[in-house]
Amino acid sequence: MTKTLGLGIGLGALLALTACNTVNGAGKDLKSAGTAVSDASGTDKKK
């Protein structure tokens, strides 16, 4: 029972860390796409 519970917690932690990396990568991709669109339109929101 304890071994199964430990395995479940470990697996859950691994999935959570993987999801964080995936969301982080998606955020970087969206930021890059937004920058490309801004550059193509000739406007720059950064000051």
N, C-alpha and C positions, 0 to 999 in steps of 0.2 A: 504494500500500500504506500509506504513512504517513498519507495523507489519510483513508483508510478507518478506520485504527486510531484516529486522533484523533477522528473523527466518532463511532465506537463508544464511546470513553471519555466524550466529552461527553454523548452520549445516556444512557449509564449513570448519570452524575452527575446529570443532570436528573431521571431517574426516581427515583433515591435521595432527592433533595431533596423531590420531590413526595410520596413515600411517607412521609417524616418529617412533613410537614405534615398528611397525612391521619391518621396515627396520633395526632398531637398533638391534632387536632380531635376524634377519637373519644374520647380520654381526657378531654377537657373535657366532652364530652356525657355520658359515663358518670358523671363526678363530679357534674355538675348533676343527673342523674337520682337519684343516691344521696342528694344533699342534699334533693331534693324528697321522697323516700320517708321520710327521717329526720324532716323537718319535719312530714309528714303523720302519722307515728306518734307524734309528741310526744316523741321521745327525741333527745338531742343528745350526740354522742360527743366534741365539742370541749371542752377544758378550759382 
